[in-house]
Amino acid sequence: MILLFLSFFINVSHKSLVQPDEPNHPEIYPNSHNFYSPLNIIMIIPASTFEPIINEIQNRSLPINNSRKTSGKGRSICFGVVKKRIRSPDYSRFCRDRPLLYKLLLAFAEAHIPETLVWNSIQCNQNYQCSPHKDRGNGGDSLIVGFGDYSGGELVIEGTEHDIKYKPIVDDFTTKTHYVLPFQGDRYSLVFYYTPVETLLPHPSVRLIDQSWVFHRGEEAIYPYEKKRKNKMLLVTN
């Protein structure tokens, strides 16, 4: 019953890859941009919208991210397109390892991210204390929204405090210093942004296979390493 509900509620994939006829989609048109005016507060999103995302994170906490040395410390992972050290940008390993969470984030984007925002990456933060920094590696505007049972934690942009709890804000954080004030409680946030790419990547989606959510890179099913090892063992023993 739960799987049927999830399948109905989150039966979506990355919209910007599904509709190639719209010129503001970076995966199809990697050099295109469509920017919002600064500090565009879009809407107030009901707290209940975030409950499936919070439940999935609480069932399996995000790992502590030690690679974001200039932006802060805490639990944080990226979905969608990420930069690779010795290869061209491609999909994050967390799309493979956390497919249900990725599916939920895509469903959230389908419902609440304006089509005019160019994005192909999602930063998911759990109690992440963000230090002053600029997102120099991103391209153009980003959307950020906070959620959870917390107090404090305002986002400071160029010295001005902004309450982003259930209130998405769009701005160009590549040129503006921003950070998070101290907070109490469980604070989560999502950042939808554009990682520059020069070539078309295969269509990303998350599909149900044998009662499990599986990330797909195009038509190729990308299983977590644990699943791959089990499949190899079955082939050997059979």
Phi and psi restraints in degrees (value plus and minus 20) as a CYANA .aco file:
   2 ILE   PHI     -84.9   -44.9
   2 ILE   PSI     -62.1   -22.1
   3 LEU   PHI     -84.9   -44.9
   3 LEU   PSI     -58.0   -18.0
   4 LEU   PHI     -83.3   -43.3
   4 LEU   PSI     -61.5   -21.5
   5 PHE   PHI     -83.6   -43.6
   5 PHE   PSI     -65.1   -25.1
   6 LEU   PHI     -83.6   -43.6
   6 LEU   PSI     -60.4   -20.4
   7 SER   PHI     -81.5   -41.5
   7 SER   PSI     -59.3   -19.3
   8 PHE   PHI     -91.0   -51.0
   8 PHE   PSI     -62.5   -22.5
   9 PHE   PHI     -94.0   -54.0
   9 PHE   PSI     -52.2   -12.2
  10 ILE   PHI    -145.5  -105.5
  10 ILE   PSI      14.9    54.9
  11 ASN   PHI    -102.7   -62.7
  11 ASN   PSI      45.8    85.8
  12 VAL   PHI    -159.2  -119.2
  12 VAL   PSI     145.8   185.8
  13 SER   PHI    -154.5  -114.5
  13 SER   PSI     157.9   197.9
  14 HIS   PHI     -78.9   -38.9
  14 HIS   PSI      90.6   130.6
  15 LYS   PHI     -78.3   -38.3
  15 LYS   PSI     -55.5   -15.5
  16 SER   PHI     -89.9   -49.9
  16 SER   PSI     -31.4     8.6
  17 LEU   PHI    -120.5   -80.5
  17 LEU   PSI     -34.5     5.5
  18 VAL   PHI    -107.0   -67.0
  18 VAL   PSI     -45.9    -5.9
  19 GLN   PHI    -137.2   -97.2
  19 GLN   PSI      57.0    97.0
  20 PRO   PHI     -89.1   -49.1
  20 PRO   PSI     -30.3     9.7
  21 ASP   PHI     -98.6   -58.6
  21 ASP   PSI     -29.9    10.1
  22 GLU   PHI    -114.0   -74.0
  22 GLU   PSI     103.4   143.4
  23 PRO   PHI     -95.5   -55.5
  23 PRO   PSI     -20.0    20.0
  24 ASN   PHI    -119.7   -79.7
  24 ASN   PSI      -1.0    39.0
  25 HIS   PHI    -121.2   -81.2
  25 HIS   PSI      94.0   134.0
  26 PRO   PHI     -87.6   -47.6
  26 PRO   PSI     -51.0   -11.0
  27 GLU   PHI     -89.0   -49.0
  27 GLU   PSI     -52.1   -12.1
  28 ILE   PHI    -105.7   -65.7
  28 ILE   PSI     -60.6   -20.6
  29 TYR   PHI    -141.0  -101.0
  29 TYR   PSI      61.8   101.8
  30 PRO   PHI     -83.7   -43.7
  30 PRO   PSI     -38.0     2.0
  31 ASN   PHI    -120.9   -80.9
  31 ASN   PSI     -15.0    25.0
  32 SER   PHI    -106.5   -66.5
  32 SER   PSI     134.4   174.4
  33 HIS   PHI    -164.0  -124.0
  33 HIS   PSI     127.1   167.1
  34 ASN   PHI    -164.4  -124.4
  34 ASN   PSI      82.5   122.5
  35 PHE   PHI    -121.6   -81.6
  35 PHE   PSI     127.7   167.7
  36 TYR   PHI    -104.4   -64.4
  36 TYR   PSI     142.9   182.9
  37 SER   PHI     -90.9   -50.9
  37 SER   PSI     132.8   172.8
  38 PRO   PHI     -77.1   -37.1
  38 PRO   PSI     123.3   163.3
  39 LEU   PHI      33.5    73.5
  39 LEU   PSI      28.9    68.9
  40 ASN   PHI    -104.7   -64.7
  40 ASN   PSI      82.5   122.5
  41 ILE   PHI    -102.1   -62.1
  41 ILE   PSI      94.6   134.6
  42 ILE   PHI    -101.3   -61.3
  42 ILE   PSI     -68.0   -28.0
  43 MET   PHI    -189.1  -149.1
  43 MET   PSI     154.5   194.5
  44 ILE   PHI    -131.1   -91.1
  44 ILE   PSI     102.7   142.7
  45 ILE   PHI    -116.6   -76.6
  45 ILE   PSI     111.3   151.3
  46 PRO   PHI     -77.1   -37.1
  46 PRO   PSI     122.2   162.2
  47 ALA   PHI     -79.6   -39.6
  47 ALA   PSI     -53.3   -13.3
  48 SER   PHI     -82.8   -42.8
  48 SER   PSI     -43.7    -3.7
  49 THR   PHI     -80.8   -40.8
  49 THR   PSI     -52.3   -12.3
  50 PHE   PHI    -109.0   -69.0
  50 PHE   PSI     -25.9    14.1
  51 GLU   PHI     -79.1   -39.1
  51 GLU   PSI     -64.4   -24.4
  52 PRO   PHI     -81.3   -41.3
  52 PRO   PSI     -56.3   -16.3
  53 ILE   PHI     -88.0   -48.0
  53 ILE   PSI     -65.6   -25.6
  54 ILE   PHI     -81.6   -41.6
  54 ILE   PSI     -64.0   -24.0
  55 ASN   PHI     -79.8   -39.8
  55 ASN   PSI     -62.3   -22.3
  56 GLU   PHI     -87.4   -47.4
  56 GLU   PSI     -58.7   -18.7
  57 ILE   PHI     -88.5   -48.5
  57 ILE   PSI     -60.7   -20.7
  58 GLN   PHI     -87.6   -47.6
  58 GLN   PSI     -51.8   -11.8
  59 ASN   PHI     -85.2   -45.2
  59 ASN   PSI     -48.4    -8.4
  60 ARG   PHI    -173.2  -133.2
  60 ARG   PSI      77.5   117.5
  61 SER   PHI     -78.7   -38.7
  61 SER   PSI     130.5   170.5
  62 LEU   PHI     -88.4   -48.4
  62 LEU   PSI     129.4   169.4
  63 PRO   PHI     -93.7   -53.7
  63 PRO   PSI     135.5   175.5
  64 ILE   PHI     -90.2   -50.2
  64 ILE   PSI     108.6   148.6
  65 ASN   PHI    -115.7   -75.7
  65 ASN   PSI      94.5   134.5
  66 ASN   PHI    -121.0   -81.0
  66 ASN   PSI     -18.6    21.4
  67 SER   PHI    -112.4   -72.4
  67 SER   PSI     -37.3     2.7
  68 ARG   PHI    -110.4   -70.4
  68 ARG   PSI      46.8    86.8
  69 LYS   PHI     -87.0   -47.0
  69 LYS   PSI     -50.0   -10.0
  70 THR   PHI    -111.7   -71.7
  70 THR   PSI     -33.4     6.6
  71 SER   PHI    -126.9   -86.9
  71 SER   PSI     -26.8    13.2
  72 GLY   PHI     117.7   157.7
  72 GLY   PSI    -180.6  -140.6
  73 LYS   PHI    -165.1  -125.1
  73 LYS   PSI     131.9   171.9
  74 GLY   PHI     120.2   160.2
  74 GLY   PSI    -186.7  -146.7
  75 ARG   PHI    -111.6   -71.6
  75 ARG   PSI     103.2   143.2
  76 SER   PHI    -182.0  -142.0
  76 SER   PSI     113.9   153.9
  77 ILE   PHI    -159.2  -119.2
  77 ILE   PSI     140.3   180.3
  78 CYS   PHI    -137.5   -97.5
  78 CYS   PSI     117.0   157.0
  79 PHE   PHI    -132.1   -92.1
  79 PHE   PSI     143.6   183.6
  80 GLY   PHI      61.6   101.6
  80 GLY   PSI    -166.0  -126.0
  81 VAL   PHI     -99.9   -59.9
  81 VAL   PSI     114.6   154.6
  82 VAL   PHI    -154.8  -114.8
  82 VAL   PSI     137.4   177.4
  83 LYS   PHI     -97.3   -57.3
  83 LYS   PSI     124.0   164.0
  84 LYS   PHI    -133.2   -93.2
  84 LYS   PSI     126.1   166.1
  85 ARG   PHI     -84.6   -44.6
  85 ARG   PSI     -64.2   -24.2
  86 ILE   PHI    -141.5  -101.5
  86 ILE   PSI     -11.3    28.7
  87 ARG   PHI    -152.4  -112.4
  87 ARG   PSI     150.2   190.2
  88 SER   PHI     -89.4   -49.4
  88 SER   PSI     138.4   178.4
  89 PRO   PHI     -74.9   -34.9
  89 PRO   PSI     121.2   161.2
  90 ASP   PHI    -172.8  -132.8
  90 ASP   PSI    -196.8  -156.8
  91 TYR   PHI     -91.7   -51.7
  91 TYR   PSI     122.6   162.6
  92 SER   PHI     -85.5   -45.5
  92 SER   PSI     129.4   169.4
  93 ARG   PHI     -84.7   -44.7
  93 ARG   PSI     -40.7    -0.7
  94 PHE   PHI     -93.6   -53.6
  94 PHE   PSI     -40.9    -0.9
  95 CYS   PHI     -81.1   -41.1
  95 CYS   PSI     -57.6   -17.6
  96 ARG   PHI     -96.0   -56.0
  96 ARG   PSI     -63.0   -23.0
  97 ASP   PHI    -105.7   -65.7
  97 ASP   PSI     -43.9    -3.9
  98 ARG   PHI    -147.2  -107.2
  98 ARG   PSI      40.6    80.6
  99 PRO   PHI     -83.6   -43.6
  99 PRO   PSI     -56.8   -16.8
 100 LEU   PHI     -85.7   -45.7
 100 LEU   PSI     -62.8   -22.8
 101 LEU   PHI     -83.5   -43.5
 101 LEU   PSI     -61.2   -21.2
 102 TYR   PHI     -81.5   -41.5
 102 TYR   PSI     -61.0   -21.0
 103 LYS   PHI     -81.3   -41.3
 103 LYS   PSI     -63.1   -23.1
 104 LEU   PHI     -84.9   -44.9
 104 LEU   PSI     -58.1   -18.1
 105 LEU   PHI     -89.0   -49.0
 105 LEU   PSI     -57.3   -17.3
 106 LEU   PHI     -85.1   -45.1
 106 LEU   PSI     -57.8   -17.8
 107 ALA   PHI     -84.9   -44.9
 107 ALA   PSI     -61.8   -21.8
 108 PHE   PHI     -80.1   -40.1
 108 PHE   PSI     -64.9   -24.9
 109 ALA   PHI     -82.8   -42.8
 109 ALA   PSI     -60.9   -20.9
 110 GLU   PHI     -78.4   -38.4
 110 GLU   PSI     -56.2   -16.2
 111 ALA   PHI    -108.7   -68.7
 111 ALA   PSI     -47.9    -7.9
 112 HIS   PHI    -149.3  -109.3
 112 HIS   PSI     -31.3     8.7
 113 ILE   PHI    -113.2   -73.2
 113 ILE   PSI     102.5   142.5
 114 PRO   PHI     -78.8   -38.8
 114 PRO   PSI     123.1   163.1
 115 GLU   PHI     -83.6   -43.6
 115 GLU   PSI     -44.1    -4.1
 116 THR   PHI     -99.1   -59.1
 116 THR   PSI     -28.0    12.0
 117 LEU   PHI    -104.1   -64.1
 117 LEU   PSI     105.3   145.3
 118 VAL   PHI    -102.5   -62.5
 118 VAL   PSI     100.5   140.5
 119 TRP   PHI    -175.1  -135.1
 119 TRP   PSI     131.5   171.5
 120 ASN   PHI    -166.6  -126.6
 120 ASN   PSI     -13.7    26.3
 121 SER   PHI    -155.8  -115.8
 121 SER   PSI     131.5   171.5
 122 ILE   PHI    -153.6  -113.6
 122 ILE   PSI      97.9   137.9
 123 GLN   PHI    -113.6   -73.6
 123 GLN   PSI     104.7   144.7
 124 CYS   PHI    -132.5   -92.5
 124 CYS   PSI     100.5   140.5
 125 ASN   PHI    -136.8   -96.8
 125 ASN   PSI     120.6   160.6
 126 GLN   PHI    -148.5  -108.5
 126 GLN   PSI      89.8   129.8
 127 ASN   PHI      31.1    71.1
 127 ASN   PSI      27.3    67.3
 128 TYR   PHI    -116.1   -76.1
 128 TYR   PSI      97.6   137.6
 129 GLN   PHI    -108.5   -68.5
 129 GLN   PSI      78.1   118.1
 130 CYS   PHI    -100.6   -60.6
 130 CYS   PSI     107.2   147.2
 131 SER   PHI    -110.1   -70.1
 131 SER   PSI     143.5   183.5
 132 PRO   PHI     -77.9   -37.9
 132 PRO   PSI     107.7   147.7
 133 HIS   PHI    -186.8  -146.8
 133 HIS   PSI     151.3   191.3
 134 LYS   PHI    -142.2  -102.2
 134 LYS   PSI     127.4   167.4
 135 ASP   PHI    -108.3   -68.3
 135 ASP   PSI      51.4    91.4
 136 ARG   PHI     -86.2   -46.2
 136 ARG   PSI     -46.4    -6.4
 137 GLY   PHI    -104.6   -64.6
 137 GLY   PSI     -27.2    12.8
 138 ASN   PHI    -106.4   -66.4
 138 ASN   PSI     151.9   191.9
 139 GLY   PHI    -141.5  -101.5
 139 GLY   PSI      89.4   129.4
 140 GLY   PHI      57.3    97.3
 140 GLY   PSI    -171.6  -131.6
 141 ASP   PHI     -94.3   -54.3
 141 ASP   PSI     134.1   174.1
 142 SER   PHI    -149.7  -109.7
 142 SER   PSI     137.7   177.7
 143 LEU   PHI    -134.1   -94.1
 143 LEU   PSI     113.6   153.6
 144 ILE   PHI    -150.6  -110.6
 144 ILE   PSI     122.6   162.6
 145 VAL   PHI    -166.2  -126.2
 145 VAL   PSI     119.8   159.8
 146 GLY   PHI    -125.5   -85.5
 146 GLY   PSI     135.9   175.9
 147 PHE   PHI    -182.1  -142.1
 147 PHE   PSI     144.1   184.1
 148 GLY   PHI     101.1   141.1
 148 GLY   PSI     159.9   199.9
 149 ASP   PHI    -115.9   -75.9
 149 ASP   PSI      66.5   106.5
 150 TYR   PHI    -168.9  -128.9
 150 TYR   PSI     144.0   184.0
 151 SER   PHI    -148.9  -108.9
 151 SER   PSI     135.1   175.1
 152 GLY   PHI      58.5    98.5
 152 GLY   PSI    -169.7  -129.7
 153 GLY   PHI      48.1    88.1
 153 GLY   PSI       8.8    48.8
 154 GLU   PHI     -86.3   -46.3
 154 GLU   PSI     130.5   170.5
 155 LEU   PHI    -110.3   -70.3
 155 LEU   PSI     103.4   143.4
 156 VAL   PHI    -120.0   -80.0
 156 VAL   PSI     100.8   140.8
 157 ILE   PHI    -139.2   -99.2
 157 ILE   PSI      94.0   134.0
 158 GLU   PHI      31.5    71.5
 158 GLU   PSI      22.3    62.3
 159 GLY   PHI      67.5   107.5
 159 GLY   PSI     -23.9    16.1
 160 THR   PHI    -128.9   -88.9
 160 THR   PSI     110.3   150.3
 161 GLU   PHI    -101.7   -61.7
 161 GLU   PSI     121.3   161.3
 162 HIS   PHI    -156.5  -116.5
 162 HIS   PSI     109.9   149.9
 163 ASP   PHI    -104.5   -64.5
 163 ASP   PSI      90.1   130.1
 164 ILE   PHI    -125.3   -85.3
 164 ILE   PSI      -9.1    30.9
 165 LYS   PHI     -87.9   -47.9
 165 LYS   PSI      91.0   131.0
 166 TYR   PHI      44.3    84.3
 166 TYR   PSI      -9.6    30.4
 167 LYS   PHI    -144.3  -104.3
 167 LYS   PSI      73.8   113.8
 168 PRO   PHI     -82.0   -42.0
 168 PRO   PSI     121.2   161.2
 169 ILE   PHI    -146.4  -106.4
 169 ILE   PSI     119.0   159.0
 170 VAL   PHI    -133.8   -93.8
 170 VAL   PSI     111.2   151.2
 171 ASP   PHI    -181.6  -141.6
 171 ASP   PSI     148.0   188.0
 172 ASP   PHI    -112.3   -72.3
 172 ASP   PSI      73.8   113.8
 173 PHE   PHI    -102.9   -62.9
 173 PHE   PSI     -18.1    21.9
 174 THR   PHI     -95.9   -55.9
 174 THR   PSI     -40.6    -0.6
 175 THR   PHI    -135.0   -95.0
 175 THR   PSI     -25.7    14.3
 176 LYS   PHI    -141.4  -101.4
 176 LYS   PSI     110.9   150.9
 177 THR   PHI     -91.0   -51.0
 177 THR   PSI     113.5   153.5
 178 HIS   PHI    -165.9  -125.9
 178 HIS   PSI     135.1   175.1
 179 TYR   PHI    -182.7  -142.7
 179 TYR   PSI     152.3   192.3
 180 VAL   PHI    -131.8   -91.8
 180 VAL   PSI     113.2   153.2
 181 LEU   PHI     -93.0   -53.0
 181 LEU   PSI     138.6   178.6
 182 PRO   PHI     -75.4   -35.4
 182 PRO   PSI     129.9   169.9
 183 PHE   PHI    -162.4  -122.4
 183 PHE   PSI     141.9   181.9
 184 GLN   PHI    -141.8  -101.8
 184 GLN   PSI     119.8   159.8
 185 GLY   PHI      83.0   123.0
 185 GLY   PSI    -181.2  -141.2
 186 ASP   PHI    -123.8   -83.8
 186 ASP   PSI      89.1   129.1
 187 ARG   PHI    -129.8   -89.8
 187 ARG   PSI     104.6   144.6
 188 TYR   PHI    -137.3   -97.3
 188 TYR   PSI     134.7   174.7
 189 SER   PHI    -171.7  -131.7
 189 SER   PSI     133.5   173.5
 190 LEU   PHI    -143.8  -103.8
 190 LEU   PSI     118.5   158.5
 191 VAL   PHI    -146.0  -106.0
 191 VAL   PSI     101.0   141.0
 192 PHE   PHI    -123.8   -83.8
 192 PHE   PSI     101.2   141.2
 193 TYR   PHI    -167.5  -127.5
 193 TYR   PSI     153.2   193.2
 194 TYR   PHI    -128.5   -88.5
 194 TYR   PSI     100.0   140.0
 195 THR   PHI    -114.9   -74.9
 195 THR   PSI      97.8   137.8
 196 PRO   PHI     -78.2   -38.2
 196 PRO   PSI     110.9   150.9
 197 VAL   PHI    -151.4  -111.4
 197 VAL   PSI     132.1   172.1
 198 GLU   PHI    -130.1   -90.1
 198 GLU   PSI     -35.2     4.8
 199 THR   PHI    -150.5  -110.5
 199 THR   PSI     136.4   176.4
 200 LEU   PHI     -89.3   -49.3
 200 LEU   PSI     108.6   148.6
 201 LEU   PHI    -115.9   -75.9
 201 LEU   PSI     132.0   172.0
 202 PRO   PHI     -79.0   -39.0
 202 PRO   PSI     130.5   170.5
 203 HIS   PHI     -79.4   -39.4
 203 HIS   PSI     106.7   146.7
 204 PRO   PHI    -112.7   -72.7
 204 PRO   PSI     123.0   163.0
 205 SER   PHI    -178.5  -138.5
 205 SER   PSI     146.6   186.6
 206 VAL   PHI    -147.8  -107.8
 206 VAL   PSI     103.4   143.4
 207 ARG   PHI    -147.3  -107.3
 207 ARG   PSI     135.6   175.6
 208 LEU   PHI    -108.1   -68.1
 208 LEU   PSI     100.0   140.0
 209 ILE   PHI    -150.2  -110.2
 209 ILE   PSI     100.9   140.9
 210 ASP   PHI      31.4    71.4
 210 ASP   PSI      27.3    67.3
 211 GLN   PHI      46.4    86.4
 211 GLN   PSI      -0.9    39.1
 212 SER   PHI    -151.9  -111.9
 212 SER   PSI     122.2   162.2
 213 TRP   PHI     -98.6   -58.6
 213 TRP   PSI     112.6   152.6
 214 VAL   PHI    -151.7  -111.7
 214 VAL   PSI     111.0   151.0
 215 PHE   PHI     -93.7   -53.7
 215 PHE   PSI     117.4   157.4
 216 HIS   PHI    -140.3  -100.3
 216 HIS   PSI     111.0   151.0
 217 ARG   PHI    -123.9   -83.9
 217 ARG   PSI      75.4   115.4
 218 GLY   PHI      50.8    90.8
 218 GLY   PSI    -148.5  -108.5
 219 GLU   PHI    -114.6   -74.6
 219 GLU   PSI     -21.1    18.9
 220 GLU   PHI    -105.3   -65.3
 220 GLU   PSI     103.6   143.6
 221 ALA   PHI     -99.8   -59.8
 221 ALA   PSI     104.8   144.8
 222 ILE   PHI    -128.5   -88.5
 222 ILE   PSI      83.7   123.7
 223 TYR   PHI    -107.0   -67.0
 223 TYR   PSI     132.9   172.9
 224 PRO   PHI     -78.6   -38.6
 224 PRO   PSI     136.7   176.7
 225 TYR   PHI     -78.4   -38.4
 225 TYR   PSI     -54.7   -14.7
 226 GLU   PHI     -81.7   -41.7
 226 GLU   PSI     -61.8   -21.8
 227 LYS   PHI     -86.8   -46.8
 227 LYS   PSI     -59.9   -19.9
 228 LYS   PHI     -81.8   -41.8
 228 LYS   PSI     -63.6   -23.6
 229 ARG   PHI     -83.3   -43.3
 229 ARG   PSI     -60.7   -20.7
 230 LYS   PHI     -83.6   -43.6
 230 LYS   PSI     -61.1   -21.1
 231 ASN   PHI     -84.1   -44.1
 231 ASN   PSI     -59.9   -19.9
 232 LYS   PHI     -85.5   -45.5
 232 LYS   PSI     -58.8   -18.8
 233 MET   PHI     -84.2   -44.2
 233 MET   PSI     -58.9   -18.9
 234 LEU   PHI     -84.6   -44.6
 234 LEU   PSI     -59.5   -19.5
 235 LEU   PHI     -85.4   -45.4
 235 LEU   PSI     -57.9   -17.9
 236 VAL   PHI     -89.4   -49.4
 236 VAL   PSI     -64.5   -24.5
 237 THR   PHI     -93.7   -53.7
 237 THR   PSI     -45.2    -5.2
